[in-house]
Amino acid sequence: MKAAALLLSISIIFCRSAPAQVSIEWTKTVDYNALSDMAQCITLDNAGNIYSAGGATAIVNSVVGTDFITVKQNPNGDVEWVRYWGDPVGYSDQANSIAADSSGNIYVCGYSQNSLFNVNLTIVKYDTEGNEMWVAKTPVGSSVTDVSVRNIRVAGSYVYACASAINGSPSIATVKCTLDGSLVWSRNYDGPFFNAHAAGLEVDNAANVFVAGYSLFDLSAGSEMMLIKYDEAGNELWVSHDSAPGNATEEARIIKMDEQGNIFIIGRSDSSSISAMVVSQCNSNGQWQWTKRFAPDGTIYSQPNDAVLVPGGLVVAGFTYGNFFHPDFLTAKINESGEVLWAERFNNTQANREAFGRSCAVDQAGNIYVTGEVNDSADGLGFQWNIQTVKYTPSGELKWVMPYNSPQLKDDKALAIALAGDHNPVVVGISNNDFFVMKYDQLLSVENTEAQNTLGVFPNPASSSPQVMVTALFPQQLRIVITDAAGRVAHLENLFITAGKNLIPIPELPAGTCLITATLNGVMVSRKMVIIH
């Protein structure tokens, strides 16, 4: 009874309070002793570990070559392992897509060149310890010209990937492998005029594969966005395309599928006067439901670079510019009927700055995070690029802007973003020619909600085996720091907790009074605890 009473007396409520704040929690660079290292894609596992991949370019035996580079970090940013993979020295191997399965295995996809005229679609699998499990190379085509950063999916017991390949002419290569790397099937799609290009793929619950891209369907018109459907066995069920207006040329760049099986294809529509963003919805039978083309007033070019599903629609992020170039971030929210709910441009206050939105993510509350790079030179013509990350509310209100400029005052560029613990953005890219990963720490505000998490420490006083009890509303990051009476750190722990009740044991501590500080969901609280022996 005494322990229970003490537990209740020091239970604390983690309420997130306004105003919203954000800071940089940590940054990490990985240097391959290379000319250039670049992180291009990111994924997180259920424990909050961060996996990123890209390319590392170095001079070996007087020959310039690029290898896959894959990095695992724990939630604190500590590097757990770094792995390199490449075909023979002197050729280009670039990873640009990454995915994880339910067991925490990592699949890295890109292209690899093992001779001057042989470039392959390649998948490398690592286990959680970084052991290379297998390497699979596509048997379709003689080369790969483009591998989308959205081209790999792990669904059920299979891995799927696609790429734009050269098989005498441009074509779309799609492969399906088992989780042990065995090829199940591979398919090439040439298009009616042998000019097909891939944008990405999705897999539904019935193991049907939907591959988006663009191709020529009429020699008197431009290219059109298209969708291919394969069944589980790799049989082509249909190819559907969306007619472009007039002589416009349309190129798909992104594909997304919602829980109802609706497919969104996002791309660019180029006419003689303007390049606009285009978003289309297609159902699982290949019927195009609607198409929306849009561009902000006064612009001549708009390009999407990423998209993310949100309740009732999706958000598209990219960039746009007018007659004098000077691009801005462009973020737009479209509902499931094709209506543009809002579109926001961002370039801070300098009219001549150049800003390119590269990637976006959304949290459970519907807030949107967009990252990219901004040229901070006074006239917009210099070569000083900084990373810029912005946050919008679900209604499009700008909540905060967070820039990053490396201490070396060199170029910093963001290429992908993901969320840790639902609300702390993690950005990957390149900084001072090094592989770069950065995590933000966000103190969230929760307006109009009673959402709370609770924490308790017991028993108190404790003679042995003290514990921290946390009841969380959703999976998130928890940080525990214990300091002694002199302020020295006796214990520090970062861990990812699940929704519901979590009991975290604390190691044996010296007798005396200590201070336990816990940070949960961006809020820090502290309580004293007495240790007796």
N, C-alpha and C positions, 0 to 999 in steps of 0.2 A: 504493500500500500504506500509505503514511504517513497519507493522508487517511482511509482505511478504518479503520485502527487508532484514530485519534483519534475517529472517529465512534463506534466501539464503546466507547471509554473514557468517553465522556460521555453515552451513552444512559441515559435514566432511565425508571423505571417509574412510571406514574401508577396507584397503587392508592388506592382510596377507603377511608378509615379511619374507624372509629367514634370518637366519637359523631357522630350526624347533627347538622348545624348549618344554619341558614338565616338569611339577612339580606336586606334590601332593597337590590338593586343600583342601581336608579334609579326615579324617578317623573317623570312628565311630565303637564302640563296644557295644554290648548289652549283659549284663550278667544276666542270669536267676537265679543267686545264685545257679548255677549248677556246676556239675562236668565238664561239657563240653557243649558248644553251638557251632553250626556250621551252616553257611549259605551255601546252596548248589545250589541255582538257583536264577535267577533274571529276572525281566521284568520291563519296564518303560511304563508309560501312556503318553498320548498326551501332558500333561502339564509338563512333565519332572520329575514327581514324581517317586521314586524308590521303587520297591517292591521286597523283597527277602524272602526266606523261607528255612527252614532246620529242624534241630532237637536240642532240649534242653534236656540234661540228668541231672537228679538231684536225690537226695535221699529224699524220702518223707515217713515218718513213717517207717524209717529203711529199705525201699525197694528202689532199683534203678529202675528208669523208664525214658522213653524218650517221649517227647511230640512234636507235630508240633509246630514250632515257625514261625510266619509271621510278618514282619516288614515293615512299610511304612515310607519313608523319603521324605522330600521335596528336591528340587534341591540343597539347601544349606547343606544338610546332617542332618538337624534337624529331630529328630524322631517324626513323627505324631502319630503313635500308634504301639503297640506291642500286638499280640494276640497269645495265646497258645491254643492248642486243643489236647485232648488225651482221649483214652479209659481208663478203670479203672487203678488206680495206680498200678505200678509194672510191666507193660508190655511196649513193644516198639512201638512207633508211630513216624515215620520218614517221613517228607515231602522232596521231591527231584525234584519236577517239578512245574512250576508256569506259568500262562497265564492270560491275561486280555482281556475283551471284549470291544466293542466300547463305552460302557457307563462307563468304568472305574472300573467295578466290577472285583474282583480277584478270581481266581480259583487255589487252592493249592492241589496238588495230591501227594500221597505217599502210604505208607502201615500203617495199624494200627492193633494192636493185642489186642483183647478183651478177650482172654482166652489163656491157654497154647498152644492149638493146633488150634487156629483159627486166622489167619492173613488175613486181607482183603485189597483189593485195595480201597482206600478212596479218595474222593474229598470233599474239604471244600470250600464253597463260602463265600466271604466277600464283602460288599459294600465299597464304597470309604471312608466311615467313620470308617471302621473296624468292622461293625456289622456283626455277623455271620448270614448268610441267610439260609443256609442248609448244611447238611452233607449227602453224598451218599456213600454207601459201596457196593462193587461189590458182586453180588450173585453167582458168578462162582467160583468153587474150594473151597477147605478147607483151603488154605493158599496161600500167595504170596511170592515167593522167590526172586524176583528181580523186581524193578520198575525203568525203565530208566529215566534219567533226561530229555529226549525228548519225554515223553510218553503222554503228554496232549495237545490237540488242541481245540481251540474255533473257530467254523466255522458256520456262520449264526446264527441260533437260538439253536445251540446244542453244547454240550461238549463231547469230545471223549477222551478215555484213554485206555491204554493197559498195560499188565504186564505179566511176567512169573509166572504161577500159578502151584500149585500142585493139580491135580484133580485125585488122584490115581497115576498119573505119571506126569512128566513135560508137561505143555501145555501152550498155549498162550490165555490169557483172554483179550477180547476186549469189551468195553461198550460204549454205546451212551446214553446221558442224555439230557433232555431239560435244558434250562437256569434256570428253577425253581427246578431242582434236580430230576425230575421224570425220571425213567428208561424207555428208548424207546426200547432198546434191548441189550442183552448180548450174546456173542458167545465164545465158547471154541474151539481151534484147537489143536488136539493131535499129528498130524503127523502120518505117516504110521506105525511107530514103537514106538509111545507114548513117544517121546522125543523132544518136540518143545519148543523153547525159544524165547522170544520177544526182539526186539531191539528198536522199536518205531513205530510211525504211521504218516501218512499224509492224508489230506482230499482234494479232488479236488472240482471244482466249481459245479459239479453235485451231490455233497454229497456222492460220492463213497469214501470208506475208504480203504487205502492201509497200511497193517501191515507188517513190515519187521521183520525177525528173522532168526533162523537157526534150522535145524532138520536133523535127519537121514532119508535118502531115500533109502539107500542100506546098508545092514548089513555088507557087505564086504568092505565098504568105510567109510570115515569119514563124519562128518556133513557137510551140504551145506547151503549156504545162500539162503533164500527163501522170497517170497512175496505172501501175501494173499490179494485178492480184495473182499470186501463186497459192495453190492449196498446200496442205501439209507435205504432200509428196513432191512438190515442186512443179506440178502441172500448171501451166499458164491458163487461168480462167478467163481473164479478159484484160484488155488495155483500153483505157478511157482517157480522152483528152478534152481540154476546155478551150474553145475557140477564142482567139485573141481578136479584139476589135480592129477593123481596118487592116492596115499593114503592120500593126504593132508586133513586136517580138516579146514573148514572155518566157521567163526562165524561173523555174522552181528552185528554191534554195533550202527550204525547211519543210518537214512533215511532222504533224502531231496528230495523235489519236486520243479521243476522250473515252470515258468509261462506257459510253453508249455505243461506241464503235464509229462515231462520226470522225471523219478524217479532214484535217485542215492542211491545206497546202499553201505555203507562203513564198512569195517570190517578188520579182521585179517585172514591170511592164514598161517597155521602151517604145515610144512613138516618136514621130519626127519632132515634136515640140517639148516632150517632157518624159522623164523616167519616174514612174510612180510605184509605190508599194502595191502589191496585189495579194489578196487573201481569198481563197476559195474553200468551200466545204463540199465534200463528196461523201456519199454514203457507201456502205460496204458492198453495194451492188454496182458501183461505178457510175451512179447518177449524180451529176453535179447539181447541188442544191442552190447555191448562190455564189457570186463572185463580186468582190468589192475592190475597186481600184481607188487609191487616194494619195494625195500629196498635200502638204501644207501650202497655204497661199504664198505666192512669191518665190516658190522653189522650182527648180528644173530637174532635180535629181534626188531620188529617195531610194535607199537600199536597206532591206531587212538583213540582219545578221544573226538573229536568234529569236525564239518565241517560246512562250511558256503557257500552259493551260491554267486558267483560273475558273472558278465557279461561274458557269453561264457563258463562257467564251474563252478568249485568249488575249495575251499581251504580246506585242511585237516590238522588238528593239532594233535600232540600226542608226542610220544617219541620213541627213538631208542637207542640201545646199541650194543657193540661188545662183544668179548670173556671175557673181564674183567669188565663187567657190566658198571658202570659209564654212565648212560643214558644221552642223550641230548634231548633238544626240537627238534622236527622234524615238519617242516611246508612244505607242498607241494601244488602246484597249478596244477590242471588237467583241460584240456580243454574239451569241450563237445564231442570230438571224442576219449577221453581216453588217450591223449598224456600228459605226465608229462612235463609241461613247465619249472618248476624249483622245486627243493627240497633243503631246507636249514636246517642245524643243528645249534643249538646255545647252548653254555655252557660257555660263556665268556672265560677267559684265563686260568683257572685252569683245568688241564687235569683230575684231579681226582674228580671234582665236579659231583654231581648227579643232573640232571635237568629233570623235568617232565612237559611237556606241557599239560594243562588240558582243555582249552577253547579258542575259537577264535571268532572274530567279524570283520566286514568289514564296512568301511565308504562309502559315496557316490562317492568318488574319486577312490575307489578300493583299498585303503590302508588297510593292514591287521594287526590286533592286536592279539597277543597271550599271554596268561598269564598262570602261573603255579608256581611251587616252585623249589627252588634250595638249595641244601645242601652246606653251605658255610664253612664247616669245612675244615681244611687244607688237611686232608687225605681222605676226602669224606666218612669217616666212623662214623662221629659224628651224633648228633641229632639236629643240629641247622638248621632249615629250614627257608628260607626267600622267600617272594613273588617276582617274577620277571615278568615284562611285557615288551614285545618287539613290535616294529612296523616295518613292511616291506612295501615297495612300491609295486605297482601292479606287477613290474618286479622282485621282490624278493630281492631288496636292503635293507639292515638293516639300518633303519633311527635313531632309538634310543633304549636305554635300560634303564628301570626304575626299580630299586630294592626297596624293602621296608623291613625294619627290625624293629620290634616293640621296644619301649623303654625298655621293660622288658627283651629284648634279649631272648625271647622264640620262639617257633615254630610259623611260619606264613605260611599259605598255601592258595592259590587261587584255587577256584573250578569252577567259572563261570565269564563271562565278558559280558557286553553290552555297548552300546555307548549312551551317553547323548548329545543332540544337534548335533548328527551325528559324532562328532569327539573327545569328551572327554570320555575316557574309565572309566567305573565303574566296579570294581572288588569286588566279594564277596567270603568269605571263612571262615577261622578260624585263630585267632590270640591269642596266650597265652590262649588257650582253650575257647575263647569267640567268639561269633557270630560277624563277621567282615565285614564292608563295606568301600570301599575306592574309592574316585573319583580323577581322574587326571585332570589337567588343561593344555591343550595343545595349544601352540602358533603355529599355522599351517603356513607352507610356501606354497604359491601357485605359482609354476613355470609354465610359458607358459599359463597363463590364464588372462583374463581381469575381472574375477569375482570380484564384489564389492558390499558392502552393504553401505547404506547411513544413516546418522543420523542428525537430526536437533533439536534445542531447541527454543521454541517460546511461547509467545512474549518475547522480550528481549530489554529493561527492561520490567518487568512484575509487575503488581499491584495485579493480582489475576489469579488463574487457569493456571499456566504455564504447558506446555506439552512437552514431548519428542516424536519426530516422528522418527521412524525407518522403513526403507524399506529394507527387508531382502530377500536374494535369496532363502532361504529355512528355514524351522522351526529350531530354534536354541535358545540357552540360552543367555539372556541379563542380565547384572548386572549393576545397577545404584547406585552410591554413591554420596551423596551431603554433602559437608562440608562447614562450615561457615568460616569467615575470620580468626578465631583463629585455624582452622584445626579440629574443633570438628565435628563429624558425626551428621548431622541433619536428614538424611534419608538414608536408605539402602534398596534396593529391588532387589530380584532375580526373574526373571520370564521367562517363555518359550513363545517366540513369533512365530507367523505364517509367512509363506512366503507372501511377499507383504508389504503393508503399515500398520504400527502399530502405534497408538496414545496412549501414556502412560501418564495419568495425574500425576502431582506431587502435593503432599499435600501443604497446605499453609505454607509458611516459613516466619521467621522474616525479617524485612527490613534490607537491607545491601547487600553486595557482597558475593556470594557463588560460589563454584566451583562444577560443575557437571562433574563427571567422569563416563564414560560408557565403559563397556567391552563387546564386541560383537565378537563372533567367535575367541576368544583368543587374541584380540587386544584391548588395553586400550587407550582411548583418553579423554581429559579434555577441558572444556571451562568455562569461567567465565560467571555469570549471575547476573544481578542487580535486586533486589526485592525492590519495592517501595510501600508504603501504603498511 
